[in-house]
Amino acid sequence: MKASYKEMTTFDISSDDEEQRKENISVADIKALGIDFIEKDVMTELTVKRMDEKAAWYYARCAKCNIEVIRQDGRYKCTKCNRVIPHPDKRFRVFTYCSDNIGCIGIIIPDSEVRKLINKTVFDIQAEYTEEPVIEPFPEELKQLQHKVYEFMIKISEENIKNGCTIYHASKLENAMEKSGNFSPQPTILTRNEDYSSMDVYSNLNNSIYIS
């Protein structure tokens, strides 16, 4: 009898040995993980169905303290080092709705992985503006990541296990088509209950956002 994924251990991400990586698991398996998986990493292969274009696609941070800074009264100020930052560093943080043929979860893709996929930084995109926009448009470069299959490494948080939060943080991902030339994904079918349009990203942000 095949062991359930709960009975397996995740791979050692500090090792270069690819053989230590466990097989990809489904959305249903991810949602069923227990407390033993808090702060563990698991692999899953999912389709990016769409981006959340209403959420901010980048954040400003203090390069010295490596914490997120918020713009108040027209300027950025770091609450840790107590200094005004005229031109803060900016990093990608992209909210996505991802699914397999079983269910859907929200995944936050960090700056390092977005840059790897589109070969641009936040500043590269903003430098292309002909003038400063009143409302920044959602970049076309990010929209091009939609409807593609990726292999994600996601970290399971305490909020995921104890509070039922369905927003996860990706630490690594790669294009499944590039990884395997003969990959042929099955079509993803969402039922009404699994439809990503009903997922409330904003109610989970306080527990889900982190600096990458």
C-alpha positions in Angstrom: 0.0 0.0 0.0 1.4 3.4 -1.0 2.2 5.6 2.0 0.2 8.9 2.3 2.1 12.1 1.9 1.7 12.9 5.6 3.8 9.8 6.3 6.6 11.1 4.1 9.2 13.7 5.0 10.1 16.6 2.9 13.4 16.8 1.1 16.4 18.4 2.5 16.6 21.7 0.6 20.2 22.3 1.8 21.4 19.3 -0.2 22.3 19.4 -3.9 21.2 15.8 -4.4 18.0 16.0 -6.5 17.2 12.4 -5.5 16.3 13.6 -2.1 13.4 15.7 -3.4 10.0 14.1 -2.9 7.3 13.8 -5.6 4.9 16.7 -6.3 1.8 16.7 -4.3 -1.7 17.9 -5.0 -3.6 20.8 -3.7 -5.8 18.4 -1.7 -2.7 16.9 -0.1 -1.4 20.4 0.7 -4.6 21.4 2.5 -4.6 18.1 4.4 -1.1 18.5 5.9 -0.8 18.3 9.7 1.2 20.2 12.3 4.3 18.2 11.6 4.7 20.1 8.4 4.8 23.6 9.9 7.8 25.4 8.5 8.5 22.5 6.1 8.8 22.8 2.4 6.8 20.7 -0.1 6.7 20.5 -3.9 3.7 20.9 -6.1 3.1 21.4 -9.9 0.4 23.9 -10.6 -1.0 26.2 -13.3 -1.0 29.9 -12.7 -4.6 30.7 -13.5 -4.4 34.4 -13.0 -2.6 37.2 -11.1 -4.4 39.3 -8.5 -4.1 42.7 -10.3 -5.8 44.5 -7.5 -3.0 43.7 -5.0 0.3 45.6 -5.0 2.8 43.8 -7.3 5.8 45.2 -5.5 6.8 46.7 -2.1 9.4 49.2 -1.0 12.0 48.2 1.6 14.8 49.7 3.6 18.0 48.4 2.0 19.8 48.7 5.4 17.3 47.0 7.6 15.7 44.8 5.0 12.2 45.6 6.2 9.2 46.9 4.3 8.6 50.6 4.4 5.3 52.4 3.9 4.8 55.7 2.2 3.3 58.3 4.6 2.8 62.0 3.9 4.5 61.6 0.6 7.7 60.0 1.9 9.1 56.7 3.0 10.4 56.2 6.5 12.0 53.2 8.1 10.5 52.6 11.5 13.5 50.5 12.5 16.4 52.8 11.7 14.2 55.9 12.0 15.3 57.5 8.8 13.6 59.0 5.8 14.3 57.0 2.6 13.9 59.3 -0.5 14.4 56.4 -3.0 13.8 53.0 -1.3 14.7 49.7 -2.9 11.7 48.0 -4.6 11.0 44.3 -4.8 8.4 42.1 -6.5 5.7 40.4 -4.5 3.1 38.9 -6.8 -0.1 37.3 -5.7 -1.3 34.4 -7.9 -4.2 31.9 -8.0 -2.9 28.5 -8.8 -4.6 25.2 -9.4 -4.3 21.6 -10.4 -7.2 19.3 -11.5 -8.3 19.0 -7.9 -8.3 22.5 -6.3 -7.0 26.0 -6.0 -4.7 27.9 -3.6 -3.1 31.3 -3.5 0.6 31.5 -3.9 2.8 34.6 -3.3 5.8 34.6 -5.7 8.9 36.5 -4.2 11.2 38.9 -5.9 14.0 36.5 -6.6 11.8 34.1 -8.6 9.9 36.8 -10.5 13.2 38.3 -11.7 14.4 34.9 -12.8 11.2 34.4 -14.8 10.9 37.8 -16.5 14.6 38.9 -16.5 13.6 42.4 -15.1 13.6 44.2 -11.8 10.8 46.5 -10.6 13.0 49.5 -11.6 13.4 48.1 -15.1 9.6 48.1 -15.5 9.1 51.5 -13.9 11.9 53.0 -16.1 9.8 52.3 -19.2 7.0 54.7 -18.1 6.9 57.7 -20.4 5.5 59.7 -17.5 4.7 59.0 -13.9 1.3 57.3 -13.8 -1.4 58.4 -11.4 -2.2 54.7 -10.9 0.5 52.2 -11.8 -0.7 49.6 -14.4 -0.2 46.0 -13.7 2.8 45.0 -15.8 2.3 43.0 -19.0 5.5 41.1 -18.1 3.8 39.6 -15.1 0.6 38.8 -17.0 2.7 36.6 -19.3 3.2 34.2 -16.4 -0.4 33.3 -16.5 -1.8 30.0 -17.9 1.6 28.3 -17.6 2.5 25.3 -15.5 5.2 25.7 -12.8 6.8 23.5 -10.2 6.6 25.3 -6.9 8.5 24.8 -3.7 6.2 26.3 -1.0 6.7 26.7 2.7 3.9 25.5 5.0 3.2 28.1 7.7 1.5 27.8 11.1 -1.4 29.9 9.7 -1.9 27.4 6.9 -2.2 24.5 9.3 -3.9 26.0 12.3 -6.0 28.7 10.8 -6.8 27.2 7.4 -5.1 30.0 5.5 -4.9 29.0 1.8 -2.3 31.6 0.8 1.2 30.1 0.6 4.7 31.5 0.0 6.8 30.1 -2.8 10.5 30.0 -2.2 11.4 28.5 -5.6 9.7 27.7 -8.9 10.6 26.7 -12.4 8.7 26.3 -15.6 7.5 22.7 -15.9 7.7 22.8 -19.7 11.3 23.9 -19.7 12.2 21.3 -17.1 10.6 18.5 -19.0 10.4 18.8 -22.8 7.8 16.0 -23.0 5.5 17.4 -20.2 1.9 17.3 -21.2 -0.3 18.6 -18.3 -3.9 17.5 -18.0 -6.5 20.3 -18.4 -7.4 22.0 -15.1 -11.1 21.8 -14.2 -12.3 24.0 -11.4 -15.6 23.2 -9.7 -17.8 25.9 -8.3 -16.5 25.3 -4.8 -12.9 25.4 -6.0 -13.2 28.5 -8.1 -10.4 30.9 -7.4 -12.6 33.9 -7.8 -14.1 33.3 -4.4 -10.7 33.2 -2.6 -10.3 36.2 -0.3 -6.6 37.2 -0.6 -6.9 40.4 1.4 -8.2 38.7 4.5 -5.0 36.6 4.7 -2.5 39.3 3.9 -1.6 40.2 7.5 -0.7 36.6 8.2 0.9 35.9 4.9 3.2 38.8 3.8 6.9 38.6 4.4 10.0 40.3 3.2 12.0 38.3 0.6 
